Structures are given as C-alpha cells and as structure tokens.
Amino acid sequence: NAGVTQTPKFQVLKTGQSMTLQCAQDMNHNSMYWYRQDPGMGLRLIYYSASEGTTDKGEVPNGYNVSRLNKREFSLRLESAAPSQTSVYFCASSDTSGADTQYFGPGTRLTVL
Amino acid sequence: ILNVEQSPQSLHVQEGDSTNFTCSFPSSNFYALHWYRWETAKSPEALFVMTLNGDEKKKGRISATLNTKEGYSYLYIKGSQPEDSATYLCAFPNQAGTALIFGKGTTLSVSS
C-alpha cells in the first residue's frame, strides 16, 4: 500500500497563476483533508471531505477550492495564486471521522513569486 | 473554533534527559485526544489516540497521560535520544467531530 500520495512534491508559481494539487489514498478511507503548514502556525485545516460527495471549509479556506473526485482522490485548487499561499501543503485521510487517526501524505512545497 | 494549546513551544535537552510537555484542550464534550510526531522534512505520524479519562499509553520510551476533566494531556519522553528530535503535535476533534484541530506543537531538540 502506498498510503497517501501527493503530486507534485515541489512547485513554483507566479502570482495569478492557477494550479491543482492532487491527493490520493489507497486505504479505503472515507474522510480526507487538506492542511497548510507555515512557520510558527502549525497545521491549519483548509478544507475537508467527511465522505465522498461532501466538502466543508476548514480554518483557512479563502483562495482555495476542492474537489472530492471519488473516494480515493481529493484535489486542492488555487485559482489565482498569491504570495501568501506560499506554504507546505499536506493531504491526509482517516477511516470514518475527524476523531480517527489521520494518515498524512509527503507534502507539496509551493512557492508563489 | 476550539483552541488546543501546547506548551512549551520549544525545548532543548541533553541526551539522556527525561522531559515532558503539555497539551490543553476544552474539557467539555470530550471525545478523543491525539498525539502526533513530526520529524523535519517528513509527514506527521500518529503516536497515540486517547479516549478515556486517566488513560495512559506507552510506545517505547514515550508515554502519554490524559485528564479529560481538567482538559490536559502530558507527553513524556524518558531518556531522550537525538532521534527523538521532532515536533510533537496534539489534536482534538472539532465540534462536529468531522476534522481534527491541531495545536501548534512543541519542538524538541536533543543534543548528544
């Protein structure tokens, strides 16, 4: 099992460009999450999907959109990237709910110039 | 938004020292408390999920205790080793129980 995979691992964008971060899990988990990690801020929840077909905003959703494509895949889209979105992005999944152990992907390091 | 507070923010110990740090969380409507270990340039990995008041979990030299009535959990590391250097995160479910709210973590540095 690969667990949680993310692509790409690194990305550099110019302000205003768009991109989609991909995440997939092979553990048959129902819930998936997107976090961003910034120095001194810990992990902050951007969006989550409690089950296939549902998505909800987290703590810092502005500037992002998500798609739960199917049970395995949960993508994060930046429509018009801003320097404030420079961060490391982590995808995670859990079996059934937010109270379950979350399993994290390797992260995507995004720089917006 | 629920607050999960961790202290200290960082600490530095010598190899062989024992250490502990604290996670504080809302004591009302408790469901579960998670501890994660996060090494630099890696992904967070689960250490413990604690659900019962008075619960104590142990994995090697690392252990954790839980007090749900007063809203805190302690993580202990006995005889710290350089490989214990990491950020230790605690997390608490949101009010809907659909996601975890993470503390900012305690960053431990162990010198040999």
HADDOCK unambig.tbl for C-alpha pairs under 7 A between the chains (distance, minus, plus):
assign (segid A and resid 40 and name CA) (segid B and resid 104 and name CA) 7.00 0.50 0.50
assign (segid A and resid 41 and name CA) (segid B and resid 104 and name CA) 5.86 0.50 0.50
assign (segid A and resid 42 and name CA) (segid B and resid 103 and name CA) 6.70 0.50 0.50
assign (segid A and resid 42 and name CA) (segid B and resid 104 and name CA) 4.20 0.50 0.50
assign (segid A and resid 42 and name CA) (segid B and resid 105 and name CA) 6.53 0.50 0.50
assign (segid A and resid 43 and name CA) (segid B and resid 102 and name CA) 6.19 0.50 0.50
assign (segid A and resid 43 and name CA) (segid B and resid 104 and name CA) 6.95 0.50 0.50
assign (segid A and resid 50 and name CA) (segid B and resid 98 and name CA) 6.11 0.50 0.50
assign (segid A and resid 97 and name CA) (segid B and resid 97 and name CA) 6.53 0.50 0.50
assign (segid A and resid 97 and name CA) (segid B and resid 98 and name CA) 5.13 0.50 0.50
assign (segid A and resid 97 and name CA) (segid B and resid 99 and name CA) 6.77 0.50 0.50
assign (segid A and resid 98 and name CA) (segid B and resid 93 and name CA) 5.73 0.50 0.50
assign (segid A and resid 98 and name CA) (segid B and resid 97 and name CA) 5.23 0.50 0.50
assign (segid A and resid 98 and name CA) (segid B and resid 98 and name CA) 4.04 0.50 0.50
assign (segid A and resid 98 and name CA) (segid B and resid 99 and name CA) 3.64 0.50 0.50
assign (segid A and resid 98 and name CA) (segid B and resid 100 and name CA) 5.33 0.50 0.50
assign (segid A and resid 99 and name CA) (segid B and resid 32 and name CA) 6.27 0.50 0.50
assign (segid A and resid 99 and name CA) (segid B and resid 93 and name CA) 5.43 0.50 0.50
assign (segid A and resid 99 and name CA) (segid B and resid 97 and name CA) 6.10 0.50 0.50
assign (segid A and resid 99 and name CA) (segid B and resid 99 and name CA) 6.84 0.50 0.50
assign (segid A and resid 99 and name CA) (segid B and resid 100 and name CA) 6.74 0.50 0.50
assign (segid A and resid 101 and name CA) (segid B and resid 46 and name CA) 6.71 0.50 0.50
assign (segid A and resid 104 and name CA) (segid B and resid 43 and name CA) 5.99 0.50 0.50
assign (segid A and resid 104 and name CA) (segid B and resid 44 and name CA) 6.36 0.50 0.50
assign (segid A and resid 105 and name CA) (segid B and resid 43 and name CA) 6.49 0.50 0.50
assign (segid A and resid 106 and name CA) (segid B and resid 42 and name CA) 6.47 0.50 0.50
assign (segid A and resid 106 and name CA) (segid B and resid 43 and name CA) 5.47 0.50 0.50
